Each structure stands twice: as structure tokens, then as C-alpha cells.
């Protein structure tokens, strides 16, 4: 799912209402927000993130492309929880990375 949203003054991302239920039910309450090499952010329910993370980590570290993906995707991954208003706090580092 793709969506655009704005951040509030505290750096929180408002998840559109039409996506909240799907994310919450798939995430068991825990979401992973990470960076993408194309300077955007990716949001995954944690159970869906874990196999992706494991596959990335299995790639050879001596391969420059694989090492770069590990640094960006896994190195920037943060576990977050949606608040009662359907917002996620986006860490300063991720906001800077995505130029938000």
C-alpha cells in the first residue's frame, strides 16, 4: 500500500484511517519503519518485516550492493507503535534521510 501523508510539528505521521485497521491487525501492534535507498520510508507490520530482514541479513557482506542494503534497510529499521490517534513517531534520523 502506498500513501502520502504529512508530519505534524512533533514529527508524527498520520496513518490514513483506511489503512489503520489493516496495519494494526497484521502487525499485532508493532510496526517497523525503515529507510529505502531511494530516500523514501517503508512501513511494515513486524511479522511481515522479519522474513524480509532475515533475507537481507543472509546476503553476503562482501558484496557491496548487499552491504549497502543492509546498512540502509536493516540499519535504519525502528520498531514503532501507532498511538490512539493513528499516528507514528518518525525518528529524526529517518525524517532527515527521507528529507521530510
KESE-49932 format. One record per residue: residue in one letter; y, x, z negated of N, C-alpha, C in turn. Coordinates in Angstrom, 1 decimal, decimal comma. Each point is the difference from the previous one (the first is absolute). Last residue first. Layout:
<recs>
<rec><aa>A</aa><n_py>Y</n_py><n_px>X</n_px><n_pz>Z</n_pz><ca_py>Y</ca_py><ca_px>X</ca_px><ca_pz>Z</ca_pz><c_py>Y</c_py><c_px>X</c_px><c_pz>Z</c_pz></rec>
...
</recs>
This chain:
<recs>
<rec><aa>X</aa><n_py>14,9</n_py><n_px>12,1</n_px><n_pz>-4,9</n_pz><ca_py>0,3</ca_py><ca_px>-1,3</ca_px><ca_pz>-0,4</ca_pz><c_py>1,3</c_py><c_px>0,0</c_px><c_pz>-0,8</c_pz></rec>
<rec><aa>X</aa><n_py>-3,1</n_py><n_px>3,5</n_px><n_pz>2,3</n_pz><ca_py>1,4</ca_py><ca_px>-0,2</ca_px><ca_pz>0,2</ca_pz><c_py>0,5</c_py><c_px>-1,4</c_px><c_pz>-0,2</c_pz></rec>
<rec><aa>X</aa><n_py>-4,4</n_py><n_px>2,1</n_px><n_pz>-0,8</n_pz><ca_py>0,1</ca_py><ca_px>-1,0</ca_px><ca_pz>1,0</ca_pz><c_py>1,5</c_py><c_px>-0,3</c_px><c_pz>0,4</c_pz></rec>
<rec><aa>X</aa><n_py>-1,0</n_py><n_px>3,3</n_px><n_pz>-3,4</n_pz><ca_py>-0,9</ca_py><ca_px>0,3</ca_px><ca_pz>1,2</ca_pz><c_py>0,2</c_py><c_px>-1,0</c_px><c_pz>1,1</c_pz></rec>
<rec><aa>X</aa><n_py>2,2</n_py><n_px>-0,8</n_px><n_pz>-4,1</n_pz><ca_py>0,6</ca_py><ca_px>1,1</ca_px><ca_pz>0,7</ca_pz><c_py>-0,8</c_py><c_px>0,3</c_px><c_pz>1,3</c_pz></rec>
<rec><aa>X</aa><n_py>-1,7</n_py><n_px>-3,2</n_px><n_pz>-2,9</n_pz><ca_py>1,2</ca_py><ca_px>-0,5</ca_px><ca_pz>0,6</ca_pz><c_py>0,7</c_py><c_px>1,1</c_px><c_pz>0,9</c_pz></rec>
<rec><aa>X</aa><n_py>-3,7</n_py><n_px>1,2</n_px><n_pz>-2,6</n_pz><ca_py>-0,4</ca_py><ca_px>-0,8</ca_px><ca_pz>1,1</ca_pz><c_py>1,2</c_py><c_px>-0,6</c_px><c_pz>0,8</c_pz></rec>
<rec><aa>X</aa><n_py>0,7</n_py><n_px>2,4</n_px><n_pz>-4,0</n_pz><ca_py>-0,5</ca_py><ca_px>0,9</ca_px><ca_pz>1,0</ca_pz><c_py>-0,4</c_py><c_px>-0,7</c_px><c_pz>1,3</c_pz></rec>
<rec><aa>X</aa><n_py>1,4</n_py><n_px>-2,5</n_px><n_pz>-3,9</n_pz><ca_py>1,1</ca_py><ca_px>0,7</ca_px><ca_pz>0,7</ca_pz><c_py>-0,5</c_py><c_px>0,9</c_px><c_pz>1,1</c_pz></rec>
<rec><aa>X</aa><n_py>-3,0</n_py><n_px>-4,2</n_px><n_pz>-1,3</n_pz><ca_py>0,5</ca_py><ca_px>1,2</ca_px><ca_pz>-0,6</ca_pz><c_py>1,1</c_py><c_px>0,7</c_px><c_pz>0,8</c_pz></rec>
<rec><aa>X</aa><n_py>-1,1</n_py><n_px>-5,2</n_px><n_pz>-0,3</n_pz><ca_py>-0,2</ca_py><ca_px>1,0</ca_px><ca_pz>0,9</ca_pz><c_py>0,6</c_py><c_px>1,3</c_px><c_pz>-0,6</c_pz></rec>
<rec><aa>X</aa><n_py>-1,8</n_py><n_px>-5,0</n_px><n_pz>-2,0</n_pz><ca_py>0,9</ca_py><ca_px>1,1</ca_px><ca_pz>-0,1</ca_pz><c_py>-0,4</c_py><c_px>1,1</c_px><c_pz>1,0</c_pz></rec>
<rec><aa>X</aa><n_py>-0,8</n_py><n_px>-5,3</n_px><n_pz>0,6</n_pz><ca_py>-0,7</ca_py><ca_px>1,2</ca_px><ca_pz>-0,3</ca_pz><c_py>1,1</c_py><c_px>1,1</c_px><c_pz>-0,2</c_pz></rec>
<rec><aa>X</aa><n_py>-0,4</n_py><n_px>-5,8</n_px><n_pz>-0,4</n_pz><ca_py>0,7</ca_py><ca_px>1,2</ca_px><ca_pz>0,5</ca_pz><c_py>-0,8</c_py><c_px>1,2</c_px><c_pz>-0,4</c_pz></rec>
<rec><aa>X</aa><n_py>-0,4</n_py><n_px>-5,0</n_px><n_pz>-1,0</n_pz><ca_py>-0,6</ca_py><ca_px>0,4</ca_px><ca_pz>1,3</ca_pz><c_py>0,7</c_py><c_px>1,3</c_px><c_pz>0,5</c_pz></rec>
<rec><aa>X</aa><n_py>0,7</n_py><n_px>-2,4</n_px><n_pz>-4,3</n_pz><ca_py>0,8</ca_py><ca_px>-0,5</ca_px><ca_pz>1,1</ca_pz><c_py>-0,5</c_py><c_px>0,5</c_px><c_pz>1,4</c_pz></rec>
<rec><aa>X</aa><n_py>-2,1</n_py><n_px>1,4</n_px><n_pz>-4,1</n_pz><ca_py>-0,1</ca_py><ca_px>-1,5</ca_px><ca_pz>0,0</ca_pz><c_py>0,8</c_py><c_px>-0,6</c_px><c_pz>1,1</c_pz></rec>
<rec><aa>X</aa><n_py>-1,5</n_py><n_px>5,1</n_px><n_pz>0,8</n_pz><ca_py>0,5</ca_py><ca_px>-0,7</ca_px><ca_pz>-1,1</ca_pz><c_py>-0,1</c_py><c_px>-1,6</c_px><c_pz>0,2</c_pz></rec>
<rec><aa>X</aa><n_py>-3,3</n_py><n_px>4,0</n_px><n_pz>2,0</n_pz><ca_py>1,1</ca_py><ca_px>-0,9</ca_px><ca_pz>0,4</ca_pz><c_py>0,5</c_py><c_px>-0,7</c_px><c_pz>-1,3</c_pz></rec>
<rec><aa>X</aa><n_py>-2,2</n_py><n_px>5,0</n_px><n_pz>0,2</n_pz><ca_py>-0,3</ca_py><ca_px>-1,4</ca_px><ca_pz>-0,3</ca_pz><c_py>1,2</c_py><c_px>-0,8</c_px><c_pz>0,4</c_pz></rec>
<rec><aa>X</aa><n_py>-2,1</n_py><n_px>5,2</n_px><n_pz>1,4</n_pz><ca_py>1,1</ca_py><ca_px>-0,8</ca_px><ca_pz>-0,4</ca_pz><c_py>-0,6</c_py><c_px>-1,4</c_px><c_pz>-0,3</c_pz></rec>
<rec><aa>X</aa><n_py>-1,3</n_py><n_px>5,5</n_px><n_pz>1,3</n_pz><ca_py>-0,6</ca_py><ca_px>-1,3</ca_px><ca_pz>-0,4</ca_pz><c_py>1,2</c_py><c_px>-0,8</c_px><c_pz>-0,7</c_pz></rec>
<rec><aa>X</aa><n_py>0,2</n_py><n_px>4,1</n_px><n_pz>3,8</n_pz><ca_py>0,4</ca_py><ca_px>-0,5</ca_px><ca_pz>-1,3</ca_pz><c_py>-0,6</c_py><c_px>-1,3</c_px><c_pz>-0,3</c_pz></rec>
<rec><aa>X</aa><n_py>-0,1</n_py><n_px>4,5</n_px><n_pz>3,8</n_pz><ca_py>-0,5</ca_py><ca_px>-1,2</ca_px><ca_pz>-0,5</ca_pz><c_py>0,3</c_py><c_px>-0,3</c_px><c_pz>-1,4</c_pz></rec>
<rec><aa>X</aa><n_py>0,9</n_py><n_px>4,0</n_px><n_pz>2,8</n_pz><ca_py>1,1</ca_py><ca_px>-0,9</ca_px><ca_pz>-0,3</ca_pz><c_py>-0,5</c_py><c_px>-1,4</c_px><c_pz>-0,5</c_pz></rec>
<rec><aa>X</aa><n_py>-3,0</n_py><n_px>3,6</n_px><n_pz>1,3</n_pz><ca_py>1,0</ca_py><ca_px>0,6</ca_px><ca_pz>-0,9</ca_pz><c_py>1,1</c_py><c_px>-0,9</c_px><c_pz>-0,4</c_pz></rec>
<rec><aa>X</aa><n_py>-3,2</n_py><n_px>-1,3</n_px><n_pz>3,3</n_pz><ca_py>-0,6</ca_py><ca_px>0,0</ca_px><ca_pz>-1,3</ca_pz><c_py>1,0</c_py><c_px>0,6</c_px><c_pz>-1,1</c_pz></rec>
<rec><aa>X</aa><n_py>1,5</n_py><n_px>-0,3</n_px><n_pz>4,6</n_pz><ca_py>-0,6</ca_py><ca_px>-1,3</ca_px><ca_pz>-0,4</ca_pz><c_py>-0,5</c_py><c_px>0,0</c_px><c_pz>-1,5</c_pz></rec>
<rec><aa>X</aa><n_py>2,0</n_py><n_px>4,0</n_px><n_pz>1,9</n_pz><ca_py>0,9</ca_py><ca_px>-1,1</ca_px><ca_pz>0,1</ca_pz><c_py>-0,6</c_py><c_px>-1,3</c_px><c_pz>-0,6</c_pz></rec>
<rec><aa>X</aa><n_py>-2,5</n_py><n_px>4,1</n_px><n_pz>0,0</n_pz><ca_py>1,2</ca_py><ca_px>0,2</ca_px><ca_pz>-0,8</ca_pz><c_py>0,9</c_py><c_px>-1,3</c_px><c_pz>0,1</c_pz></rec>
<rec><aa>X</aa><n_py>-4,0</n_py><n_px>0,1</n_px><n_pz>2,6</n_pz><ca_py>-0,3</ca_py><ca_px>0,0</ca_px><ca_pz>-1,5</ca_pz><c_py>1,3</c_py><c_px>0,1</c_px><c_pz>-0,8</c_pz></rec>
<rec><aa>X</aa><n_py>0,4</n_py><n_px>0,5</n_px><n_pz>4,7</n_pz><ca_py>-0,3</ca_py><ca_px>-1,4</ca_px><ca_pz>-0,4</ca_pz><c_py>-0,3</c_py><c_px>-0,1</c_px><c_pz>-1,5</c_pz></rec>
<rec><aa>X</aa><n_py>0,4</n_py><n_px>4,3</n_px><n_pz>1,7</n_pz><ca_py>1,3</ca_py><ca_px>-0,7</ca_px><ca_pz>0,0</ca_pz><c_py>-0,1</c_py><c_px>-1,4</c_px><c_pz>-0,4</c_pz></rec>
<rec><aa>X</aa><n_py>-3,9</n_py><n_px>2,6</n_px><n_pz>0,6</n_pz><ca_py>0,7</ca_py><ca_px>0,4</ca_px><ca_pz>-1,2</ca_pz><c_py>1,4</c_py><c_px>-0,7</c_px><c_pz>-0,1</c_pz></rec>
<rec><aa>X</aa><n_py>-2,6</n_py><n_px>-0,7</n_px><n_pz>3,9</n_pz><ca_py>-0,6</ca_py><ca_px>-0,6</ca_px><ca_pz>-1,2</ca_pz><c_py>0,7</c_py><c_px>0,3</c_px><c_pz>-1,3</c_pz></rec>
<rec><aa>X</aa><n_py>1,4</n_py><n_px>2,2</n_px><n_pz>3,9</n_pz><ca_py>0,4</ca_py><ca_px>-1,4</ca_px><ca_pz>0,1</ca_pz><c_py>-0,6</c_py><c_px>-0,8</c_px><c_pz>-1,2</c_pz></rec>
<rec><aa>X</aa><n_py>-1,0</n_py><n_px>4,7</n_px><n_pz>0,5</n_pz><ca_py>1,4</ca_py><ca_px>-0,3</ca_px><ca_pz>-0,3</ca_pz><c_py>0,4</c_py><c_px>-1,4</c_px><c_pz>0,0</c_pz></rec>
<rec><aa>X</aa><n_py>-4,8</n_py><n_px>2,2</n_px><n_pz>-1,4</n_pz><ca_py>0,6</ca_py><ca_px>-0,6</ca_px><ca_pz>1,2</ca_pz><c_py>1,4</c_py><c_px>-0,5</c_px><c_pz>-0,3</c_pz></rec>
<rec><aa>X</aa><n_py>-2,8</n_py><n_px>1,7</n_px><n_pz>-3,3</n_pz><ca_py>0,5</ca_py><ca_px>1,1</ca_px><ca_pz>0,8</ca_pz><c_py>0,5</c_py><c_px>-0,5</c_px><c_pz>1,4</c_pz></rec>
<rec><aa>X</aa><n_py>-2,0</n_py><n_px>-2,8</n_px><n_pz>-3,4</n_pz><ca_py>1,3</ca_py><ca_px>0,4</ca_px><ca_pz>-0,5</ca_pz><c_py>0,6</c_py><c_px>1,1</c_px><c_pz>0,9</c_pz></rec>
<rec><aa>X</aa><n_py>-3,6</n_py><n_px>-4,1</n_px><n_pz>1,3</n_pz><ca_py>0,1</ca_py><ca_px>1,5</ca_px><ca_pz>-0,3</ca_pz><c_py>1,4</c_py><c_px>0,4</c_px><c_pz>-0,3</c_pz></rec>
<rec><aa>X</aa><n_py>-1,8</n_py><n_px>-5,0</n_px><n_pz>-1,0</n_pz><ca_py>0,4</ca_py><ca_px>0,8</ca_px><ca_pz>1,1</ca_pz><c_py>0,2</c_py><c_px>1,4</c_px><c_pz>-0,4</c_pz></rec>
<rec><aa>X</aa><n_py>-0,8</n_py><n_px>-3,6</n_px><n_pz>-3,1</n_pz><ca_py>-1,2</ca_py><ca_px>0,7</ca_px><ca_pz>0,5</ca_pz><c_py>0,3</c_py><c_px>0,9</c_px><c_pz>1,2</c_pz></rec>
<rec><aa>X</aa><n_py>3,3</n_py><n_px>-2,8</n_px><n_pz>-2,1</n_pz><ca_py>-0,3</ca_py><ca_px>1,1</ca_px><ca_pz>-0,8</ca_pz><c_py>-1,2</c_py><c_px>0,8</c_px><c_pz>0,5</c_pz></rec>
<rec><aa>X</aa><n_py>1,3</n_py><n_px>-4,1</n_px><n_pz>2,1</n_pz><ca_py>1,0</ca_py><ca_px>1,0</ca_px><ca_pz>0,2</ca_pz><c_py>-0,4</c_py><c_px>1,3</c_px><c_pz>-0,8</c_pz></rec>
<rec><aa>X</aa><n_py>-2,6</n_py><n_px>-3,7</n_px><n_pz>-0,7</n_pz><ca_py>-0,3</ca_py><ca_px>0,5</ca_px><ca_pz>1,4</ca_pz><c_py>1,0</c_py><c_px>1,1</c_px><c_pz>0,3</c_pz></rec>
<rec><aa>X</aa><n_py>0,5</n_py><n_px>-2,3</n_px><n_pz>-4,1</n_pz><ca_py>-1,2</ca_py><ca_px>0,8</ca_px><ca_pz>0,0</ca_pz><c_py>-0,3</c_py><c_px>0,6</c_px><c_pz>1,4</c_pz></rec>
<rec><aa>X</aa><n_py>3,6</n_py><n_px>-3,1</n_px><n_pz>-0,4</n_pz><ca_py>0,3</ca_py><ca_px>1,3</ca_px><ca_pz>-0,8</ca_pz><c_py>-1,2</c_py><c_px>0,9</c_px><c_pz>0,1</c_pz></rec>
<rec><aa>X</aa><n_py>-0,6</n_py><n_px>-4,3</n_px><n_pz>1,7</n_pz><ca_py>0,9</ca_py><ca_px>0,8</ca_px><ca_pz>0,8</ca_pz><c_py>0,3</c_py><c_px>1,3</c_px><c_pz>-0,6</c_pz></rec>
<rec><aa>X</aa><n_py>-2,5</n_py><n_px>-3,0</n_px><n_pz>-2,5</n_pz><ca_py>-0,8</ca_py><ca_px>0,6</ca_px><ca_pz>1,0</ca_pz><c_py>0,8</c_py><c_px>0,8</c_px><c_pz>1,0</c_pz></rec>
<rec><aa>X</aa><n_py>2,4</n_py><n_px>-2,2</n_px><n_pz>-3,6</n_pz><ca_py>-0,9</ca_py><ca_px>1,0</ca_px><ca_pz>-0,4</ca_pz><c_py>-0,9</c_py><c_px>0,6</c_px><c_pz>1,1</c_pz></rec>
<rec><aa>X</aa><n_py>3,2</n_py><n_px>-3,7</n_px><n_pz>0,5</n_pz><ca_py>0,6</ca_py><ca_px>1,3</ca_px><ca_pz>0,1</ca_pz><c_py>-1,1</c_py><c_px>1,1</c_px><c_pz>-0,3</c_pz></rec>
<rec><aa>X</aa><n_py>-0,8</n_py><n_px>-4,7</n_px><n_pz>-0,5</n_pz><ca_py>0,0</ca_py><ca_px>0,4</ca_px><ca_pz>1,4</ca_pz><c_py>0,5</c_py><c_px>1,4</c_px><c_pz>0,2</c_pz></rec>
<rec><aa>X</aa><n_py>0,0</n_py><n_px>-1,9</n_px><n_pz>-4,4</n_pz><ca_py>-1,4</ca_py><ca_px>0,1</ca_px><ca_pz>0,5</ca_pz><c_py>-0,1</c_py><c_px>0,3</c_px><c_pz>1,5</c_pz></rec>
<rec><aa>X</aa><n_py>4,4</n_py><n_px>-0,6</n_px><n_pz>-2,0</n_pz><ca_py>-0,7</ca_py><ca_px>1,2</ca_px><ca_pz>-0,4</ca_pz><c_py>-1,5</c_py><c_px>0,1</c_px><c_pz>0,5</c_pz></rec>
<rec><aa>X</aa><n_py>3,8</n_py><n_px>-2,4</n_px><n_pz>2,8</n_pz><ca_py>-0,7</ca_py><ca_px>-0,4</ca_px><ca_pz>-1,2</ca_pz><c_py>-0,8</c_py><c_px>1,2</c_px><c_pz>-0,4</c_pz></rec>
<rec><aa>X</aa><n_py>4,2</n_py><n_px>1,2</n_px><n_pz>2,9</n_pz><ca_py>-1,4</ca_py><ca_px>-0,4</ca_px><ca_pz>0,0</ca_pz><c_py>-0,4</c_py><c_px>-0,6</c_px><c_pz>-1,3</c_pz></rec>
<rec><aa>X</aa><n_py>4,5</n_py><n_px>1,8</n_px><n_pz>3,3</n_pz><ca_py>-0,4</ca_py><ca_px>-0,7</ca_px><ca_pz>-1,3</ca_pz><c_py>-1,4</c_py><c_px>-0,5</c_px><c_pz>0,2</c_pz></rec>
<rec><aa>X</aa><n_py>3,7</n_py><n_px>3,9</n_px><n_pz>2,3</n_pz><ca_py>-1,2</ca_py><ca_px>-0,8</ca_px><ca_pz>0,1</ca_pz><c_py>-0,4</c_py><c_px>-0,6</c_px><c_pz>-1,3</c_pz></rec>
<rec><aa>X</aa><n_py>4,7</n_py><n_px>2,2</n_px><n_pz>2,7</n_pz><ca_py>-0,9</ca_py><ca_px>-0,1</ca_px><ca_pz>-1,2</ca_pz><c_py>-1,1</c_py><c_px>-1,0</c_px><c_pz>0,3</c_pz></rec>
<rec><aa>X</aa><n_py>3,0</n_py><n_px>3,6</n_px><n_pz>3,3</n_pz><ca_py>0,0</ca_py><ca_px>-1,4</ca_px><ca_pz>-0,5</ca_pz><c_py>-0,9</c_py><c_px>0,0</c_px><c_pz>-1,2</c_pz></rec>
<rec><aa>X</aa><n_py>0,8</n_py><n_px>3,9</n_px><n_pz>3,1</n_pz><ca_py>1,1</ca_py><ca_px>-0,4</ca_px><ca_pz>-0,9</ca_pz><c_py>0,1</c_py><c_px>-1,4</c_px><c_pz>-0,4</c_pz></rec>
<rec><aa>X</aa><n_py>-3,6</n_py><n_px>2,4</n_px><n_pz>2,5</n_pz><ca_py>1,1</ca_py><ca_px>-0,5</ca_px><ca_pz>0,9</ca_pz><c_py>1,2</c_py><c_px>-0,6</c_px><c_pz>-0,8</c_pz></rec>
<rec><aa>X</aa><n_py>-4,2</n_py><n_px>1,7</n_px><n_pz>-2,1</n_pz><ca_py>0,7</ca_py><ca_px>1,1</ca_px><ca_pz>0,7</ca_pz><c_py>1,2</c_py><c_px>-0,5</c_px><c_pz>0,9</c_pz></rec>
<rec><aa>X</aa><n_py>-1,2</n_py><n_px>-2,7</n_px><n_pz>-4,4</n_pz><ca_py>-0,7</ca_py><ca_px>0,2</ca_px><ca_pz>1,3</ca_pz><c_py>0,7</c_py><c_px>1,0</c_px><c_pz>0,7</c_pz></rec>
<rec><aa>X</aa><n_py>-0,5</n_py><n_px>-1,6</n_px><n_pz>-5,6</n_pz><ca_py>0,8</ca_py><ca_px>0,4</ca_px><ca_pz>1,2</ca_pz><c_py>-0,9</c_py><c_px>0,1</c_px><c_pz>1,2</c_pz></rec>
<rec><aa>X</aa><n_py>-1,0</n_py><n_px>-3,3</n_px><n_pz>-4,4</n_pz><ca_py>0,0</ca_py><ca_px>1,4</ca_px><ca_pz>0,5</ca_pz><c_py>0,9</c_py><c_px>0,2</c_px><c_pz>1,2</c_pz></rec>
<rec><aa>X</aa><n_py>-2,0</n_py><n_px>-3,6</n_px><n_pz>-4,2</n_pz><ca_py>1,1</ca_py><ca_px>0,2</ca_px><ca_pz>0,9</ca_pz><c_py>0,0</c_py><c_px>1,5</c_px><c_pz>0,3</c_pz></rec>
<rec><aa>X</aa><n_py>-3,6</n_py><n_px>-3,9</n_px><n_pz>-2,2</n_pz><ca_py>0,3</ca_py><ca_px>1,4</ca_px><ca_pz>0,2</ca_pz><c_py>1,1</c_py><c_px>0,1</c_px><c_pz>1,1</c_pz></rec>
<rec><aa>X</aa><n_py>-1,8</n_py><n_px>-3,8</n_px><n_pz>-4,0</n_pz><ca_py>0,3</ca_py><ca_px>0,3</ca_px><ca_pz>1,4</ca_pz><c_py>0,3</c_py><c_px>1,5</c_px><c_pz>0,1</c_pz></rec>
<rec><aa>X</aa><n_py>-2,4</n_py><n_px>-3,9</n_px><n_pz>-3,5</n_pz><ca_py>0,4</ca_py><ca_px>1,3</ca_px><ca_pz>0,1</ca_pz><c_py>0,2</c_py><c_px>0,3</c_px><c_pz>1,5</c_pz></rec>
<rec><aa>X</aa><n_py>-1,7</n_py><n_px>-4,2</n_px><n_pz>-1,8</n_pz><ca_py>1,2</ca_py><ca_px>0,3</ca_px><ca_pz>-0,8</ca_pz><c_py>0,6</c_py><c_px>1,4</c_px><c_pz>0,3</c_pz></rec>
<rec><aa>X</aa><n_py>-3,8</n_py><n_px>-1,9</n_px><n_pz>2,3</n_pz><ca_py>-0,4</ca_py><ca_px>-0,1</ca_px><ca_pz>-1,4</ca_pz><c_py>1,2</c_py><c_px>0,5</c_px><c_pz>-0,9</c_pz></rec>
<rec><aa>X</aa><n_py>-0,1</n_py><n_px>-0,5</n_px><n_pz>5,0</n_pz><ca_py>0,3</ca_py><ca_px>1,2</ca_px><ca_pz>-0,8</ca_pz><c_py>-0,6</c_py><c_px>0,1</c_px><c_pz>-1,4</c_pz></rec>
<rec><aa>X</aa><n_py>-0,2</n_py><n_px>-3,7</n_px><n_pz>3,3</n_pz><ca_py>-0,7</ca_py><ca_px>1,1</ca_px><ca_pz>0,5</ca_pz><c_py>0,1</c_py><c_px>1,3</c_px><c_pz>-0,8</c_pz></rec>
<rec><aa>X</aa><n_py>2,4</n_py><n_px>-4,0</n_px><n_pz>-1,1</n_pz><ca_py>-1,4</ca_py><ca_px>-0,3</ca_px><ca_pz>-0,1</ca_pz><c_py>-0,9</c_py><c_px>1,1</c_px><c_pz>0,5</c_pz></rec>
<rec><aa>X</aa><n_py>4,8</n_py><n_px>0,4</n_px><n_pz>0,3</n_pz><ca_py>-0,5</ca_py><ca_px>-0,1</ca_px><ca_pz>-1,4</ca_pz><c_py>-1,5</c_py><c_px>-0,2</c_px><c_pz>-0,1</c_pz></rec>
<rec><aa>X</aa><n_py>2,1</n_py><n_px>0,0</n_px><n_pz>4,3</n_pz><ca_py>0,0</ca_py><ca_px>1,3</ca_px><ca_pz>-0,6</ca_pz><c_py>-0,5</c_py><c_px>0,0</c_px><c_pz>-1,5</c_pz></rec>
<rec><aa>X</aa><n_py>0,4</n_py><n_px>-4,1</n_px><n_pz>2,3</n_pz><ca_py>-1,0</ca_py><ca_px>0,8</ca_px><ca_pz>0,6</ca_pz><c_py>-0,1</c_py><c_px>1,4</c_px><c_pz>-0,6</c_pz></rec>
<rec><aa>X</aa><n_py>3,5</n_py><n_px>-2,9</n_px><n_pz>-1,5</n_pz><ca_py>-1,3</ca_py><ca_px>-0,4</ca_px><ca_pz>-0,4</ca_pz><c_py>-1,2</c_py><c_px>0,8</c_px><c_pz>0,6</c_pz></rec>
<rec><aa>X</aa><n_py>4,6</n_py><n_px>0,9</n_px><n_pz>1,4</n_pz><ca_py>-0,3</ca_py><ca_px>0,3</ca_px><ca_pz>-1,4</ca_pz><c_py>-1,4</c_py><c_px>-0,4</c_px><c_pz>-0,4</c_pz></rec>
<rec><aa>X</aa><n_py>2,4</n_py><n_px>-0,7</n_px><n_pz>4,3</n_pz><ca_py>-1,0</ca_py><ca_px>1,1</ca_px><ca_pz>-0,1</ca_pz><c_py>-0,4</c_py><c_px>0,3</c_px><c_pz>-1,4</c_pz></rec>
<rec><aa>X</aa><n_py>3,3</n_py><n_px>-3,4</n_px><n_pz>1,3</n_pz><ca_py>-1,2</ca_py><ca_px>-0,3</ca_px><ca_pz>0,8</ca_pz><c_py>-1,0</c_py><c_px>1,1</c_px><c_pz>-0,1</c_pz></rec>
<rec><aa>X</aa><n_py>4,3</n_py><n_px>0,5</n_px><n_pz>-2,2</n_pz><ca_py>-0,9</ca_py><ca_px>-1,0</ca_px><ca_pz>-0,6</ca_pz><c_py>-1,3</c_py><c_px>-0,2</c_px><c_pz>0,8</c_pz></rec>
<rec><aa>X</aa><n_py>2,7</n_py><n_px>4,7</n_px><n_pz>0,4</n_pz><ca_py>0,1</ca_py><ca_px>-1,4</ca_px><ca_pz>0,4</ca_pz><c_py>-1,0</c_py><c_px>-0,9</c_px><c_pz>-0,6</c_pz></rec>
<rec><aa>X</aa><n_py>1,8</n_py><n_px>4,3</n_px><n_pz>-2,4</n_pz><ca_py>-1,1</ca_py><ca_px>-0,3</ca_px><ca_pz>0,9</ca_pz><c_py>0,1</c_py><c_px>-1,4</c_px><c_pz>0,4</c_pz></rec>
<rec><aa>X</aa><n_py>3,7</n_py><n_px>3,7</n_px><n_pz>-1,8</n_pz><ca_py>-0,4</ca_py><ca_px>-1,4</ca_px><ca_pz>-0,1</ca_pz><c_py>-1,1</c_py><c_px>-0,3</c_px><c_pz>1,0</c_pz></rec>
<rec><aa>X</aa><n_py>1,6</n_py><n_px>4,7</n_px><n_pz>-2,5</n_pz><ca_py>-0,3</ca_py><ca_px>-0,6</ca_px><ca_pz>1,3</ca_pz><c_py>-0,5</c_py><c_px>-1,4</c_px><c_pz>-0,3</c_pz></rec>
<rec><aa>X</aa><n_py>3,2</n_py><n_px>3,7</n_px><n_pz>-2,9</n_pz><ca_py>-1,1</ca_py><ca_px>-0,9</ca_px><ca_pz>0,1</ca_pz><c_py>-0,1</c_py><c_px>-0,7</c_px><c_pz>1,3</c_pz></rec>
<rec><aa>X</aa><n_py>3,5</n_py><n_px>3,1</n_px><n_pz>-2,1</n_pz><ca_py>-1,1</ca_py><ca_px>0,6</ca_px><ca_pz>0,9</ca_pz><c_py>-1,3</c_py><c_px>-0,8</c_px><c_pz>0,0</c_pz></rec>
<rec><aa>X</aa><n_py>4,4</n_py><n_px>-1,1</n_px><n_pz>-2,1</n_pz><ca_py>-0,9</ca_py><ca_px>0,8</ca_px><ca_pz>-0,9</ca_pz><c_py>-1,2</c_py><c_px>0,6</c_px><c_pz>0,8</c_pz></rec>
<rec><aa>X</aa><n_py>3,3</n_py><n_px>-2,9</n_px><n_pz>2,0</n_pz><ca_py>0,8</ca_py><ca_px>1,2</ca_px><ca_pz>-0,5</ca_pz><c_py>-0,9</c_py><c_px>0,9</c_px><c_pz>-0,9</c_pz></rec>
<rec><aa>X</aa><n_py>-2,6</n_py><n_px>-2,8</n_px><n_pz>3,7</n_pz><ca_py>1,1</ca_py><ca_px>-0,4</ca_px><ca_pz>-0,9</ca_pz><c_py>0,6</c_py><c_px>1,3</c_px><c_pz>-0,6</c_pz></rec>
<rec><aa>X</aa><n_py>-2,5</n_py><n_px>-0,5</n_px><n_pz>4,9</n_pz><ca_py>-0,2</ca_py><ca_px>0,4</ca_px><ca_pz>-1,4</ca_pz><c_py>1,2</c_py><c_px>-0,5</c_px><c_pz>-0,8</c_pz></rec>
<rec><aa>X</aa><n_py>-2,4</n_py><n_px>-2,2</n_px><n_pz>4,7</n_pz><ca_py>1,0</ca_py><ca_px>0,9</ca_px><ca_pz>-0,6</ca_pz><c_py>-0,3</c_py><c_px>0,3</c_px><c_pz>-1,4</c_pz></rec>
<rec><aa>X</aa><n_py>-3,3</n_py><n_px>-1,1</n_px><n_pz>4,4</n_pz><ca_py>0,7</ca_py><ca_px>-0,6</ca_px><ca_pz>-1,1</ca_pz><c_py>1,0</c_py><c_px>1,0</c_px><c_pz>-0,5</c_pz></rec>
<rec><aa>X</aa><n_py>-4,0</n_py><n_px>-1,3</n_px><n_pz>4,0</n_pz><ca_py>1,2</ca_py><ca_px>0,8</ca_px><ca_pz>-0,3</ca_pz><c_py>0,6</c_py><c_px>-0,7</c_px><c_pz>-1,2</c_pz></rec>
<rec><aa>X</aa><n_py>-5,4</n_py><n_px>0,2</n_px><n_pz>2,0</n_pz><ca_py>1,2</ca_py><ca_px>-0,7</ca_px><ca_pz>-0,3</ca_pz><c_py>1,2</c_py><c_px>0,9</c_px><c_pz>-0,4</c_pz></rec>
<rec><aa>X</aa><n_py>-5,6</n_py><n_px>-0,6</n_px><n_pz>1,8</n_pz><ca_py>1,2</ca_py><ca_px>0,8</ca_px><ca_pz>0,2</ca_pz><c_py>1,2</c_py><c_px>-0,9</c_px><c_pz>-0,5</c_pz></rec>
<rec><aa>X</aa><n_py>-5,8</n_py><n_px>0,4</n_px><n_pz>-0,4</n_pz><ca_py>1,2</ca_py><ca_px>-0,8</ca_px><ca_pz>0,0</ca_pz><c_py>1,2</c_py><c_px>0,9</c_px><c_pz>0,0</c_pz></rec>
</recs>
